[in-house]
Amino acid sequence: MRDEMNRQPRGVNQDLKELPTWARRYAQNRTLPVVASLVIFTVGSCMFGGLSLLTAWAYIKGIRLLAAASMLVLCGFTAWWLWFSFIGATRIMRSISERLYRGDGGVSVGACAGIEQSRGPLLVGFVFMFCVFASVGLGFLGLYPIRLMQPVSALYAVPFLCYLGLKMRRIGSPFMFLWPGLYGIHAILLVTGVPIGMGPMLDMFVPTVGYGLVAALSGHVYGRFALHRLRALAATTETAEEV
């Protein structure tokens, strides 16, 4: 009997020590907002592509009223997209996250942990955007084979995604490193001639969205496991305290 009484406190103490670890793992892997942002990105890309094609088709066919209307809609959507990208995204994604995880309760690993308030991240973001426009422009100018657009983009996309992962390592999911890893592997396969090419635009779009979804959903699955483990530990400690 005495041995059992001695073992129980040690077990409870061990569970108490594990609670912060699993709480942090759960908080880091609340990755459904990443899925939501990729869905928004996909819809936005389809809107840009569809409206651009509609405008061009209407202009070529001489349907000037339709061309003008679609151009106005495209300009309005572009303005909204810029607002969303630089101003509204943070607030909107926070609201989406609160709704998605409303039933799980509140948990945090520090809102500002791992994020430095400096010009570094802003500069990196501008460099990344410059590389995007430069690589796409050079590709369409024929300065490198258009079929290599995705491998060329990997030269800056993979370091950029790794940089984000390292900057957010205290609050972000480790599974998000799958994104640059898979993107880089995809680029290597294309360069070595593996027949997975789908055309320049799809070669860019599918790996960007697809591998992002793989990484985010992997983190989400692990997050659900972490939440289950966290609740089990909490229930065990509560039971022990009642006894």
N, C-alpha and C positions, 0 to 999 in steps of 0.2 A: 504493500500500500504506500509506504513512504517513497519507494522508487517511482511509482506512478505519479505521486504528487510533485516529485522533483523534476520528472520528465515533462510534465504539462507546462509549467512556467517557461522552461527552456523552449518548448515548441511554440508557445504563444509569443515569446520574445522574438523568435526567429521570424514568425509571421509578421510581427510589427515592423521588423527591420526590412522585410521585403515589400511592404506596402508602398513606400515612396518610390521604389524602383519600378514596380508595375504601374503605378500612377503616372510616372514620367514616360514610360514606354507607351501607355495608352494615349497620353496627351500628344506625344510626338507623332503618332500614327492616326490622327484624325485627318485623313487625307481626302475625304469626299469633296471638300471644296476644290481640290485640284481637278477632280473629275468634272465638277461643275464648270470650272474655268475652261477646261478643254472642250466641253460641249459648247460653251458660249463662243470660243474661238472657232470651232467648226462651223457653227451657224453663221457667225460673222463672215468667215471666209466664203461660205456658199452665197451669202447675200452680196458680197463684193463681186464675186465671179458672175452670179446670175444677172445682177443689175448692169454690170459692164457689158456682158454679152447682149443683153436686151437693148441697151442704148446703141451699141454698134450695129446690131441687126436692123433696128428701126431706122437708123440714119442711112444705112446702105439701101434699104428698101424705099426710102423716101417718105417714111411715115414721120414727119417732123414733129407733130404734136406728141406722139408716143416717145420719140427720142428725147424731146425736151422734158417731158414729165419724168421719164426714167432717170435722166441726168439730174434733175432736181432731187429726186428721191435718193439717188446715189450720193449727192453732195450732203444732203441732210444726214444720211446714215454715216457718212465719213466723219462729219462733225460730232455726231453722238459717239462714234467709236473712239475718237481722240479724247473726248471728255471721259468716257468710261475708262480708257487705258491709263490716263494720267491723274484722274480725280475720283471718279465714281467707283472704280473697281474695289478699292479697299473697303469702303462702306458696304457695298453690295455683297461682296464675298463674305464679310463678317456676318451680315444678316443671314445669308444662305447657310453658313456654318452653324449659327445658333439654331436655325430651324432643323437642320439635318441631325444635330446632336442634342436636341431639346430633351429627349427622354433619357439621356445618359447622365445628366447632372453636370455640374461645372468642375473643370479641372484645368490647371495651367502649369506650365513650366517656366513662366516668366515671360511677359509680353515682349520685353526688349532684350531678352537673353540672346546673346550671339549676334546681335545687330548693332553695328557701330554707327553712331550718328556722325558721319563724315562724308567727304566728297568722293571717297573711293568707290562705293557701289554705284553712285550716279555716273561717274566717269566710265566705269566698266560697262554700264548699260548703254551709254552713248557709243562706246567703241563697238559693242555687239551690234547695235542697229546700223552703224556705218558698215560693218563687215557684211551684214545681210544685204543691204542695198548694193554694195560694191560687188559682191559675188554674183548676185542675180543680174546686175547690169553687165558685168564682164561676160557672163555666160551667154546672154542674149546678143551681145556684140560679136560673139564667136571667138573670143580670146581663149577659150578652153572648151573642150567637148561638152555639149549640153547634158549628155548622159552622166557626166561626172559632177553635176551640180550638188547632189547630196553628199558625196565624199568631200567635195571642196567645203561645203557648209560644216561638215564635221570638224574641220580644222579649227573653227572658232566656236561652234555650238557645244562640242564636248567640253572644252575648257571652261566655257561660260556656265554650263550646267553643273560642272564639278565645283566651280567657284561658289555658286549659289548654295550647293549642298554643304560645303565647308563653312560658309558664313552662317548658315541656319542650322548647323549640326546640333546645337543644344535644344532647339525647339522643333526641328524638322525630322521627318522620317528617314532613317538610313536607307529604306527601300527606294527612295527617290534617286539614289545613285545608279539604280538599274537603268534609268532613262538615258544618261550619257553613255553608259556601258553598252546597251543594246544599239543605240544610235551609232556608236563607233564601230561595232561589229558589222552592222548593216553596211556601213561605208566600206569597210575592208572587203566584204563579200562582193560588193559592186565593182570595186577596183580589180579584184582578182578574177572577174569574169563570171561569177556565179549568176545564172539567169533569173534574177529576182527583180529586174528593172520593170517599172510600170509606166515609164514616161517621166519627163523632168518634173512636172508639177506633182504627180502622185508620189514620185520618189522622195519628194520633200515633205509632202503633206502626211502621208501614211506613217512614216517613221516618227515624225514629230508628235502627232496625236496618238498613234497606236502605242508606242513605247511609253509615252507619258501615262496613258491609261493603265498599261501593265504595271508600271511602278506604283501609281497611286492606288490601284485596287489591291496590289500585294500588301502595301502598307495598311490599307483598310482592313483586310482579312486578319493581319497580325494584330491590329488595334482591337478588333473584336475579341480575339483570344486574350489579349492583355486585360481587357475590361472584364472578361469572365473570370480570369485569375484574380484580379483585384477584388471583385465582389466576393469570391470564395474566401480569400484571406480575411476580408473585412467581416464576413459572417462568422468565420472561425474565431476571430479575436473577440467579437461581441458575445458569442456563446460562452467562451472561456471566462469573460469578465462577469457574466451573469452567474456562472457557477461559483 
